[in-house]
Each structure stands twice: as C-alpha cells, then as structure tokens.
Amino acid sequence: MNASAADHAWRGFKEKIGWKRLGIAASLLIIIFAVTHLVRTLKGVDTGVILTALTDIAPHRIALAALCVVCAFCTLTFYDFFALRTIGKTHVPYRIAAMSSFTSYTIGHNIGATVFTGGAIRFRIYSDYGLTAIDVAKICFLSGLTFWLGNLFVLGFAWPGIPGRRRRWTCCRRR
C-alpha cells in the first residue's frame, strides 16, 4: 500500500467511522463481555439465601453502610481536586476533578495496573484543560500520597483499639 492509499484509507476511517464511534463500539463490547461473564459467574448463586441474609441485618445497619459508601466516594472525588490546587492548576473545576478521580479510581482498580490505567484516564480528561503528562504524574503522586497518609491516620486511631494488642506487645515494654 503506497502513501496516498494509506492517506485515503485514514481519511475514510476518520470521515465514516471516527474515533468516537470506535470508542463507543469498544465500550459496548466490553460491557457485553462483562455482563456475560457476570451472568455466568452468578449462575449457581441462590438469590433466596442472599435475600434471607439481608433480612437478618437490621435496616439501620444497612443504611449506615450505604451512608459510609456514599461518604467514601465523596472523599474520593477530593483527591484530584486537592492535588490540582497543590500544583497550581486552579482553572480545572471541581466537577472535572471529581469525574477524573472517580473514573480513574473505579476503572483502574477494576481493570488492574492502577498506575497505568488511572494515569491514562486522568491524562485523557485533563489534557482538555491544558495539563501535560508531567502535571498528571504529579496529580497521581499527590493523590496516592493523600490516600496513604489518610490510611496511616486512620490506622493510628484504630491501633489502640485492636483486641489483644497489649498482650502481644508486652515483651517490648520496659520493665
């Protein structure tokens, strides 16, 4: 295939199909694959057992669990927002930072290789706002740092309440 034929084929692709349609088709194929796999995986699960187990749990505990999930996802949206402010990119609105953070964490943790998938998703979203790959790398680093500092903070509060902790560490105390 010579250069003019390749250029013609490329123009034909862009005019007739385009990247947007290709992306939609790929997304639909992934969704179909995921739903098919989920249906096959759940084929042997008895929904009656699950519903019975759920009715054994007090409704206020289910509501509290749902509230905790909502709060966790809300805090997830602030990781990128604070990282953007830290690197001085204040022109990116909260709704974009929230969408980027939410989608990159959700997709990245479900697909795997979060460093690569999350960074690619962030780059795709933030490049529309003029951010470079270096800016996105800084955001990924600061978001990860914020996440782990938060985990260490919670662990610090939880550590004294761990049952049996004193008994296990008595050998290390000064007498």
N, C-alpha and C positions, 0 to 999 in steps of 0.2 A: 504494500500500500504506500503510495507516494504522499508527499506532504500536503498537496492540495486535496487529495481524497480524505486524508485524516482530518484536515481542517473542515471539510464539508460534513464529514460524519459527526465531528464535535459540534458544529453549528446545528446540525439536525437534532442531535441529542438535546442541546440546550433549548431549542425552539419547540420541539414536540413533546419532550418528556420533562426535562429540567430536574435540578437537584431537589426542589421542593417535592415534586411528585415521587421521585425516587426515595426520598426520606419517609414520606407517608407510606409508601408501599413496604419499605423495610420495617417500619414501625408496626404496620398491620401484621406482617409475617411473624414478628417477634411476639406480638400479643396472641396470635393464633397458636403459636408453639407453646407459649406459657400456659394458656388456658387448657390446651390439650394435655399437657404434662400434669397440670394441677388436677384435672378430672381423673386421669389415670392413677395418680398418687392417692387420691381420696376415695377411690372406688370401694375399698374394703372398710371404710370408716362408718360406724353406725351413728347416725345423727341423733338417734334417740338417747344414746348414752351421753353424748355431749350436752344435749338439752337438759337431761336429768341432772348432770353435774352442775350446770349453770343455775338450775333452780335451787340447788343446795346452798349456793352462795347468797348471802344477804344482799339485797338490791343496793344498799348504801355502799357496800364494798365495791360493787361493780361500777357504781357512779364515781367513787373515789379513784378507782383505777383508770377510768376513762378521763377524768379530770387531770390525773398525772400524765397521761399520754398527751393530752392537748397542751399542757404546760411544757412538756419536754419538746414537742415540736415547735412551740413558740420560741423557746430559748434557742433552739437550733437555728432559727432564722437570724438571730442576732450575731452569730459568729462572723459571718461575712461582713455584716454592717459595721461592726466594731473594727474589723481588720481594714476595711476600706477607709474608715476615718483615721486609723493609725498611720496608714501610708499616705494620707493626704488626698485621697480621691473622693472628695465630698460631693462631687457633681452626680454620683450614681445614687438614685433614690432608693429608699428602704425597700420598696416593693420589688425592685430588681435584685437587690442583695438578698432578700428573703427567698425569692424564686430560685436564685442561683444556689444558695446554701441548701435549701430544701431538696432541690432536684439532684444536686451533686452528691449529697449525703445519701439520699434514698437510692438513687441508681447505683452509685459507687459501691455502697455496702451490699447491695443485692447482686450485682454482677461480679464484684471482686476487684482486686487490684485498685483499691480506692485512690491511691496516689495518682494513678494514671487516668482512670475514668473520671474521677472527681475534678481533676485539673483540666481535663479536656472539656468537660461540660462547663466549668467556670469560664474557661477561655472563650468558648463559643458565645456565652452570654455577655461577658464583659468586653469582648472585642468590639461590640457595637457601641460601647461607651468610651472607646479610645484607649483601653487598657492594654498594655503589652504582656507578653509571656512572662517577663520578669515581675510585673505587677501581680499577675495571677499566682506566680510561685510564692510571692510574699504573702498573699492572701491565704494560700493553702497552708503555709508555715504558721502564720499567726492564728488561723482557725484551729489547727491541730494543737498548737501551744495552749490556746484558750481552753480547748476541750480537756487536755490532760491536766492543766492547772485546776480546773473545776473538779475533775475526778479526785485529785490529790486532796483538795479542800474537803470534799465530802468524806473521803476516806479518813481524814484527820478527825472529823467529828464522829465517825462511826467506830473508829478503833477502840475507844474506851468501852464501848457497849458490847463488844464481841464476847459472847459467853465463853468462859474458860480461859480467857486471855491471861488473866493474872496467874492462874495456876501454871500455865505453860512457861511463863517468863520469870518465875520466881528464882530460877537458877542464876539469872543475870543480875539480880538485885544485890546491892551492897548490904552486908550484914552488920 
